[in-house]
Every structure is written in C-alpha cells, then in structure tokens.
C-alpha cells in the first residue's frame, strides 16, 4: 500500500483522473491478468504513468471485485502496453506450454525458427536456442521459486543476436502456488557489439600506448588523487603495486627547482587560462637519478556549473632528447672553437649555422650561406657528379655521409674538402638537423698526387718498397704506409689492403723483434734521418725472416719540406743464416780452444806432479837392498803416485767422453722417471742417513735430449747433497722441475753444509776444485755438470749460504721439452 501511495504522490495527473482510470481498468481485466501485467510492466520500458495506472488497477480490483475472465478483458489497456513492448514477453505453465506471449515474442520466434506460435504450444519445441536441455533446466529453476537473470546468444541464418533474459516464478494470487514461469527477454545485441568494439578499441589503445612508451595518468580534481598505468610507473622504476597516486607523492618526486612551474602549468589549465597542460620537468627515478618528463594533459570532465572534476594526460620520457640537446649545446660550443669547419642545417638540409673555421676555410659568412644547401656547394663544374649524386641520395635517406668533394672558396680558388655529415634525430625518431664536419684536405690531395708519381717510379723495382707519409695534421701522430709495391706483397704474403694505412713499425714487429733496433728506426723517421738496419721481421703466416731495412726521407716537390719516407726492404735470411753458421763455427772453435787450453793446463800441472814423484822415487830407490824398510816406503809412495796418475788419466778420459758424446743422438724420455731412477740408486745412503726426499716433477714433462747428460747432472747434484749434508740435522733433499716461457727449470735443493759463495766465486765449477776437506772427493763432479748443461745449451746457477744449505738451478732451453705445460711459480730462498 505504501508503494502505491508513493506512486500516487509522484504522479503528474490529478487524483480525479487517476481514480476514473482505475475504475475503467477494474471493469476490463481479471486478477491473474493484472498480476501478469504488473510484472511485465515493471520489466519493460513503458512510461511511468501507464505503469502506475496498471498497478493501481491491480490493487483496486483485488480489494473491490472478482469478475470473471473474458475475451473482451484481454484487450484491456494494460495488455496493449505489454503487447506493444519491444521486449519479448511470455509465460509458460508447469508443462512448458505457452500461456500467453506478446507480439515481440511471436515475431522473434517466427524470424529465427519460422514457427508461428500459438497459446498452448510447447515452448521447448519452438525454442530459438540450439540447446533445449539448457532452457528446460532454466524453466525448472524458476519453477523451483528462483528469480534470476542471464545472457544468451542465438545464432541463425540471419545473424547472431544477444539477449538478456529475466525468469520469475508465476504464482497464483489465491493459493500462492507456482503455476508457471513469466519471462522477459531484452535484445542487447547492440550493447554487446558496442562493448566488444570498446574492448577492441581499448586493446588497440593499450598497444599504441605501450609501443609509444607513454605513461597515462587520470587525476581526480576533487580529491587530487591520481591513477597511473604500469608504463608510467615503470618509467620511474616502480612496479605496478608501488607508487601511490597522492599529490604529496607526486610533489616529492618532482625536481624541487621544477615543482613551482609544474604546479603553475596545471593550475593555469584548470582555471581555463590554457587549452591544455603541456610542460617538461624532472622526476626522481626509484634508483635516485633524474628522468626528464614531457607531461601533456587536459580536463576531460566538468560539473554542470563548469567546475573541472577530472583530467587525463600522458607522460613521455624525454631524457635521451634532453641529453642530446645538452650534448648539442656542448657540440656547438666546441664546434665554434674547432679547427675544422662545422655546418649545421635544419631537417630540410638548409644551412642554419656555421662556425668561424668554415668562414675562414671558404671565405663565406653565415649570412651569405644561410638557407642554402651544402650539396649545392659541392656541385661545381669540375666536381665528381657521382659523388654529388651519392650525397643527395644519402641526405634524402637520412644516412651518414663521408665523401671528399671540391669546393670553390669566395676567391674562386679550388679547395678539396672531406665531408662527414651526420643526421640528428629526436627522442621520437624524427629528423631534427644535419651536422657536417668539413676538413680542408687540399694539401693532402697534393701529397696524394705526388704519391702517384712515386708509385709509378717504384712499381716495377725488384726490391720491396714501402712509402711512408709524415702526418700532416697536428692531431695525427701516426706514420702510415701509403704505398707498397708487388715485391713487398710477394716477400711478406700481405695484401695491399692489409698494408696500407698501417704503422710501419707495427708491420715489422713480432715476438722476437729487437725492440731497441725498432725504436732506433722510429727515431730516425721522426727526426727525418737516413737509417739502415738488419732486423727480424715477420710474414703474414707468422714466419720470421731477416730483412735489411733502409729508410730515406723524401722532400716535397712544392716547398721542399719532408713529407714522405721511402723504405727499401731486402730479404737477407740466407745471408744471415750463413753468418750465423759461420759465427757458430767460430764460437765452437773458440770454445774448443778454451777447453784445449784448460786441458793443456791440466796435463801440464796435474799429470806432471805424479810423474815427477815417480821419477824421483826411482832415482832414490836403493837397488842393492830391494826389500829393506826404506825401499818398501819408497815403493808405497811410488804405488800411490802411479794410482794418482791413473785416476787423472781416467778423469781426463771422462772429460773427453763428455765432449765426444755431444754428437750422440738425442732420446725421448720422461724426466720424472729418470729422476726416480737416480734417487733409487742412492736408496741405502738415503735410508742410513734418514734423509727426507721431496720430488715435485710433473709426469707430463717429456724431454728430447742426450739422456746420459741429464742422468749425470741429476746424479752428481744428488751425490753432492748426500756427501755434504750437515751432521747436526737430517738431510732434506728437494728435486723440482717445471717449464717457464723459455726454459725447462730443474732445482736440486738441500739443507746441508752450504758454502760462502763470495769466497768461491768463479771457482766452484772449475776442475779439481774442492771446498770441504773432511769428505773424500776429486773436484770433478760440478765441472762435469756445468760442461754437460752447457753442451745442452743450458745454464746452471748456485745459491748457497754457509751452514744453511745449497740450491742448484739448471735451465735447459724449452725446445727440448716436448710437452707444453702451464708455467709454474716456484720460489726458492736459501737463508
């Protein structure tokens, strides 16, 4: 009742008219039809006045009369409203039979299925949907007393339609029992299509925004709270769930010096003073650096009174553009001071700025060339048309240009200019300008012409020839090869492209080059002096060979200054080989002579002493009394002298054998196996003395040498360690071997008696030199060790401290080592 009263209060018709309309309606329809009409009217788009009238009629009739149902009453005003509604309206009983339907339902069924429906038809049989089981379940759901709404799509030959369907149980007004289902279906195809198009449009917009790296902000001007998309937050280093939209947060991120101007731009637009927000300012990135932002936005929604309530806008990261602008400003400052000509054009390649160097080079001022095209300056009658064509084509394609062109200065003189034109783009990839660096190369071109003359002169010379230029520019300190003839390519295996513009010193240098001689050559070139040297050079394949290099300065024909150097290169490998062989023979002869002298001294000194003893003893021998005590003593001394003589002869024989064995064939053997073999021959002495042996020799070290030499070296050094051990402590003997860049290194170290190396300097490796008299020995071992090591091309050094111990370092050239091994660090210190 209260609802009816509310409707009455809001009605626009006078009360009397409403009452009259109620009594007319009461005479026309039954209770059931009123209830159905009331429900249908609440689900359609009929006018408020008619809906109110229908509801009043229902309420009045229930409380006033119970007239019977007649055909005339079905044609009432309420039925006409329902029947003319654009929504489909129908009702079914509990057996899914149609009770009633409106014209919209009948037309849709006929359109989609071709059936002209009538009351009593099975609604499932004439259903427009393909899945009848689904619709049957929906009717049953409503018959269970549930009111609900759902969307459905129907496909037919005429197309696809979308509907919003509302199902409600139909109850008897008397008993309250459910007698059927009332249904209202609204065509929402246009709405679905619009939503689909809107979704597609939004997706395309998102793609465009993502591709353009634009951040989006949506500002509520009533609360000053903003919403940001992911791109905007990522621009500042934040994730999607970071960075709130409060005004305080935004202000805290804006660069302090930019904040006032940024707020002023926003307020000016809100107050209607500007058409849109358009400003550039800096914001702090999450990691602390500053990001330049181009902010554009506009008020998009206002109250009825005109007060703005909402603004939308975008953020574009222009940091790169700002940095480029700063660099351009620096470039302009530098360009104004540089010795090269600098021309800056607009995007259409028209001159907008030139520096002083350009004016000095050409004689033209900015006012005279502003608005002209640089390509036109190169289009001279004597210009290379192909070069001019390439310049224009690359300008049109916005490409970098590097060309050499002919200009004519203001006086009409021809000058050669090297152009390097670079296009400059903004952050969006739009062309902003071209920058042209222009260098006067007239002098270089003159030198090139002279070079052509020189090339013609030396092309067919049998010797290899290099022509080297002297740097003309102050900022170029590099001497370069500008020409080389075929004889040089044949000698070295290099191609012209690999030689030209190379530094001649780097071209000659290799692993075994003599740095001092190369420095001497370079000094001669820089001082413009003649020089001739024999050097080790390298071919392209890495093979080394000897050359004779003669470098002469050549004067410039125009002003007699030195600008070029001619280098004549001769292959002297065969000559050097012959010299080396001769030197080797000479060195061998000198060595043999030295050894012969030493041998002579040994013979004259060491042999003479026992021989003299023997002769003297034989003279004083008393032959008359052969076996008296005196003669027996003489015979004893005679025997000892003979034994001494025999020992000396044996030692001399050993020395001769060492010298003869240097011609023996080399053998391949593993060093560790040989060392272990030597040590095993001293096993009894080692055990008796309690010596500790340390062996650090990698099994991969394999030698190709005279095995007897290496065995003798290790044997003699080990013998010395055992002989001259310190009686106050156990012997510690260490044998270590490793490879370095150039040598195989063998260390034999002990903690024995040691020696004073200052007192024995120069004597240790001499024949018959002994420094510890308490132990038997002949002074032959170390002499043999040094002789054998030197025969293998190696060296031996001794490190010793009296009372501490001794270490011998033997170095044999690496070519004797067959297996490459990583270089080891071995520090030996005898304290």
CORMOFEN-V702788 format. One record per run of one state. SS is the DSSP state (@ for helix, = for strand, . for the rest). FROM is the first residue (numbers start at 1). TO is the last residue. If there is no record, write none. Layout:
ss=<SS | SS>
from=<FROM | FROM>
to=<TO | TO>
This chain:
ss=<. | @ | . | @ | . | @ | . | @ | . | @ | . | @ | . | = | . | = | . | @ | . | = | . | @ | . | = | . | = | . | = | . | @ | . | = | . | = | . | @ | . | @ | = | . | @ | . | = | . | = | . | = | . | @ | . | = | . | = | . | @ | . | @ | . | = | @ | . | @ | . | = | . | = | . | = | . | @ | . | = | . | = | . | @ | . | @ | . | @ | . | @ | . | = | . | = | . | = | . | @ | . | @ | . | = | @ | . | @ | . | = | . | = | . | @ | . | = | . | = | . | @ | . | = | . | = | @ | = | .>
from=<1 | 2 | 11 | 15 | 27 | 31 | 43 | 48 | 65 | 71 | 75 | 77 | 84 | 88 | 94 | 97 | 102 | 103 | 114 | 122 | 123 | 132 | 144 | 148 | 157 | 159 | 172 | 178 | 188 | 189 | 212 | 214 | 221 | 225 | 229 | 230 | 236 | 247 | 254 | 255 | 256 | 271 | 277 | 285 | 290 | 303 | 308 | 318 | 319 | 338 | 341 | 347 | 350 | 355 | 356 | 363 | 366 | 370 | 373 | 374 | 379 | 385 | 397 | 401 | 409 | 414 | 426 | 431 | 441 | 442 | 459 | 464 | 470 | 480 | 485 | 486 | 493 | 496 | 500 | 504 | 509 | 515 | 527 | 531 | 539 | 544 | 556 | 562 | 572 | 573 | 621 | 629 | 662 | 667 | 671 | 681 | 683 | 690 | 692 | 698 | 702 | 706 | 707 | 724 | 732 | 740 | 743 | 751 | 781 | 792 | 795 | 802 | 805 | 814 | 817 | 818>
to=<1 | 10 | 14 | 26 | 30 | 42 | 47 | 64 | 70 | 74 | 76 | 83 | 87 | 93 | 96 | 101 | 102 | 113 | 121 | 122 | 131 | 143 | 147 | 156 | 158 | 171 | 177 | 187 | 188 | 211 | 213 | 220 | 224 | 228 | 229 | 235 | 246 | 253 | 254 | 255 | 270 | 276 | 284 | 289 | 302 | 307 | 317 | 318 | 337 | 340 | 346 | 349 | 354 | 355 | 362 | 365 | 369 | 372 | 373 | 378 | 384 | 396 | 400 | 408 | 413 | 425 | 430 | 440 | 441 | 458 | 463 | 469 | 479 | 484 | 485 | 492 | 495 | 499 | 503 | 508 | 514 | 526 | 530 | 538 | 543 | 555 | 561 | 571 | 572 | 620 | 628 | 661 | 666 | 670 | 680 | 682 | 689 | 691 | 697 | 701 | 705 | 706 | 723 | 731 | 739 | 742 | 750 | 780 | 791 | 794 | 801 | 804 | 813 | 816 | 817 | 831>
